[in-house]
């Protein structure tokens, strides 16, 4: 049944509704083992958040169809950062669905060049298919104008120089999309722990009700969101 949270070994294996207007449509069990969590935000104009690694992007399309979304329904693809597990499927989805791609300007070069080192594609034994970025996000934050409720973006460097986080008000819930809160951090990625700490403290100030994370699922209520972020700050000696 579309939207039902069917699970195997504790992991979702069918696309499901997180809260009204927010769905998880991809992930390790949902689409392909190497995929990050891929989310669909529908607040009047559906937007995909991240694209998975690209190993089986057709599975993402099938998951969207299970939720009733066909060709032409999705309006944009936002890439939170250019690592292969988040961006490898971007070129396929952008072409197949005719989507403009949004990414921070620091990540756009990685995407457009198919940089296998900075995208960590070499670590996965994969190739990052180059993808045109239609909208390069500049500065520390702003609004991506899709739907009747604004989709806010924040520059949250640390894991990579151009990592962004997103948030939107979905009904009574402030929903935060913060991929890879947990890291990891490597010189090849351009990681910076001091910048990451500042980014995480900024996310805590949002006081989100729901966190849609990149690999470890959905956290709620607000107290669990705070605890999750604080756990990693503590783990890296930053709290």
C-alpha positions as CSV (number, residue, x, y, z in Angstrom):
1,X,0.0,0.0,0.0
2,X,1.5,3.4,-1.0
3,X,3.0,5.2,2.0
4,X,2.9,2.3,4.4
5,X,6.0,1.9,6.4
6,X,6.9,-1.8,5.6
7,X,10.1,-2.9,7.4
8,X,12.5,-5.8,7.3
9,X,15.2,-6.2,10.0
10,X,14.1,-2.8,11.3
11,X,14.7,-1.0,8.0
12,X,12.0,0.4,5.7
13,X,11.6,-1.5,2.5
14,X,8.7,0.5,1.0
15,X,8.5,4.3,0.6
16,X,6.6,5.8,3.5
17,X,5.2,9.0,4.9
18,X,7.3,10.7,7.6
19,X,4.8,13.4,8.3
20,X,2.3,15.1,6.1
21,X,4.1,16.3,3.0
22,X,7.4,14.4,3.7
23,X,8.2,10.9,2.4
24,X,11.3,8.7,2.4
25,X,11.7,7.2,-1.0
26,X,15.2,5.9,-1.0
27,X,17.9,4.3,1.3
28,X,19.9,1.2,1.9
29,X,16.9,-1.0,2.0
30,X,14.5,1.1,0.0
31,X,16.5,1.5,-3.2
32,X,20.1,0.3,-3.2
33,X,22.6,-0.7,-0.4
34,X,25.0,2.2,-1.1
35,X,22.2,4.8,-1.2
36,X,21.8,7.6,1.4
37,X,18.3,8.3,2.6
38,X,16.4,10.1,-0.2
39,X,13.4,12.2,0.8
40,X,10.5,13.8,-1.1
41,X,9.1,17.0,0.2
42,X,5.7,17.9,-1.2
43,X,4.4,21.2,0.0
44,X,2.5,22.0,-3.2
45,X,5.5,21.5,-5.6
46,X,7.3,18.2,-5.0
47,X,11.1,18.4,-4.5
48,X,13.5,15.5,-4.2
49,X,16.3,15.8,-1.6
50,X,19.3,13.9,-2.7
51,X,19.5,11.2,-5.4
52,X,21.3,8.1,-4.0
53,X,24.4,6.6,-5.5
54,X,23.0,5.9,-8.9
55,X,23.4,2.1,-8.7
56,X,19.7,1.5,-9.2
57,X,18.0,4.9,-9.8
58,X,15.1,3.2,-11.6
59,X,14.1,1.8,-8.2
60,X,13.7,5.4,-6.9
61,X,11.4,6.1,-9.8
62,X,9.3,3.0,-9.0
63,X,9.1,4.1,-5.3
64,X,7.9,7.5,-6.4
65,X,5.3,5.8,-8.6
66,X,4.1,3.8,-5.6
67,X,3.3,7.1,-3.9
68,X,1.5,8.3,-7.0
69,X,4.2,10.6,-8.5
70,X,4.7,10.2,-12.2
71,X,6.7,12.1,-14.9
72,X,6.3,15.8,-14.6
73,X,5.2,15.8,-11.0
74,X,8.6,16.4,-9.4
75,X,9.8,20.0,-9.8
76,X,13.4,20.1,-8.6
77,X,16.3,18.0,-7.1
78,X,18.3,19.5,-4.3
79,X,21.7,17.9,-3.5
80,X,22.9,18.3,0.0
81,X,26.5,17.6,-0.9
82,X,28.4,15.9,-3.7
83,X,29.4,12.6,-2.2
84,X,28.5,9.7,-4.5
85,X,25.9,8.1,-2.1
86,X,24.0,11.4,-2.2
87,X,24.6,12.6,-5.7
88,X,25.5,9.6,-7.9
89,X,21.9,9.3,-9.2
90,X,21.5,13.1,-9.9
91,X,22.4,13.0,-13.6
92,X,20.0,10.2,-14.3
93,X,17.1,11.7,-12.3
94,X,17.7,15.2,-13.7
95,X,17.6,13.9,-17.3
96,X,14.8,11.3,-16.8
97,X,12.5,13.7,-14.9
98,X,13.6,17.0,-16.4
99,X,14.7,18.4,-13.1
100,X,16.7,21.5,-12.4
101,X,19.4,20.6,-9.9
102,X,20.2,22.8,-6.9
103,X,23.5,22.6,-5.0
104,X,25.9,24.9,-3.1
105,X,28.5,26.4,-5.4
106,X,31.3,24.6,-3.6
107,X,29.8,21.2,-4.5
108,X,28.7,22.2,-8.0
109,X,32.2,21.9,-9.4
110,X,32.5,18.3,-8.0
111,X,29.2,17.4,-9.6
112,X,29.8,18.9,-12.9
113,X,33.3,17.5,-13.2
114,X,32.4,14.1,-11.9
115,X,35.3,14.4,-9.5
116,X,35.8,10.8,-8.2
117,X,38.1,11.8,-5.3
118,X,36.1,14.7,-3.8
119,X,32.9,12.8,-4.3
120,X,34.3,9.7,-2.6
121,X,33.3,7.7,-5.7
122,X,36.7,6.1,-5.7
123,X,36.1,4.7,-2.2
124,X,32.9,3.0,-3.4
125,X,34.5,1.7,-6.6
126,X,32.0,3.7,-8.6
127,X,32.0,6.6,-11.1
128,X,30.2,9.9,-10.5
129,X,28.3,10.7,-13.7
130,X,28.8,14.5,-14.3
131,X,25.6,16.5,-13.7
132,X,24.8,20.0,-14.6
133,X,23.9,22.2,-11.7
134,X,21.2,24.7,-12.8
135,X,21.1,26.7,-9.6
136,X,24.3,27.3,-7.5
137,X,23.4,28.3,-4.0
138,X,25.6,31.2,-2.7
139,X,26.2,32.6,0.8
140,X,25.1,31.2,4.1
141,X,21.4,30.4,3.4
142,X,18.2,31.4,1.8
143,X,15.0,30.1,0.3
144,X,14.4,27.7,-2.5
145,X,11.0,28.9,-3.9
146,X,9.0,25.7,-4.3
147,X,5.6,25.1,-2.9
148,X,3.3,27.1,-0.6
149,X,5.6,26.7,2.4
150,X,9.2,28.0,1.9
151,X,12.1,25.5,1.7
152,X,14.9,27.0,3.6
153,X,18.5,26.1,3.0
154,X,21.5,26.7,5.3
155,X,25.2,26.4,4.5
156,X,26.4,23.8,7.0
157,X,30.1,23.1,6.1
158,X,32.2,20.6,7.9
159,X,31.6,17.2,6.4
160,X,32.3,18.9,3.0
161,X,32.9,22.6,2.2
162,X,29.5,23.0,0.5
163,X,27.3,20.8,2.6
164,X,23.8,22.3,3.1
165,X,20.9,21.4,5.4
166,X,17.3,22.2,4.6
167,X,14.2,22.8,6.7
168,X,10.5,23.5,6.0
169,X,7.4,23.9,8.0
170,X,5.2,20.8,7.2
171,X,1.9,21.4,9.0
172,X,2.7,21.6,12.7
173,X,6.2,20.1,12.3
174,X,9.4,21.9,11.6
175,X,11.2,19.3,9.5
176,X,15.0,19.4,9.2
177,X,16.9,17.6,6.4
178,X,20.4,17.3,7.8
179,X,22.4,14.6,5.9
180,X,25.6,13.1,7.4
181,X,25.4,14.9,10.8
182,X,27.7,12.0,11.9
183,X,30.5,12.7,9.4
184,X,32.9,11.1,8.6
185,X,35.7,13.6,8.2
186,X,38.6,13.3,5.7
187,X,41.1,15.6,4.2
188,X,40.2,14.4,0.8
189,X,36.6,15.7,1.4
190,X,37.8,19.1,2.5
191,X,36.4,18.3,5.9
192,X,36.7,20.8,8.8
193,X,35.7,19.9,12.4
194,X,35.6,23.5,13.6
195,X,33.2,24.5,10.8
196,X,31.2,21.3,11.4
197,X,30.8,22.2,15.1
198,X,29.5,25.7,14.2
199,X,27.1,24.1,11.7
200,X,25.7,21.6,14.2
201,X,25.2,24.3,16.9
202,X,23.3,26.3,14.3
203,X,21.1,23.3,13.6
204,X,20.4,23.0,17.3
205,X,19.2,26.6,17.4
206,X,16.5,25.6,14.8
207,X,14.8,23.4,17.4
208,X,13.3,21.1,14.7
209,X,10.5,18.7,15.6
210,X,11.7,16.1,13.1
211,X,15.1,15.3,11.7
212,X,15.4,13.4,8.4
213,X,19.0,12.2,8.5
214,X,21.2,10.9,5.7
215,X,21.8,7.3,6.9
216,X,20.3,6.7,10.3
217,X,16.7,7.4,9.6
218,X,14.1,9.8,11.1
219,X,14.3,11.2,14.6
220,X,11.5,12.8,16.6
221,X,10.3,14.5,18.7
222,X,12.4,17.7,19.2
223,X,14.1,16.2,22.2
224,X,15.4,13.2,20.2
225,X,16.6,15.5,17.4
226,X,18.6,17.5,19.9
227,X,20.0,14.4,21.5
228,X,21.1,13.0,18.2
229,X,23.0,16.1,17.2
230,X,24.5,16.5,20.7
231,X,25.6,12.8,20.7
232,X,27.9,13.5,17.7
233,X,29.2,16.8,19.1
234,X,30.1,14.9,22.3
235,X,31.6,12.0,20.3
236,X,34.0,14.4,18.6
237,X,34.8,16.2,21.9
238,X,32.8,19.3,20.9
239,X,30.3,19.3,23.8
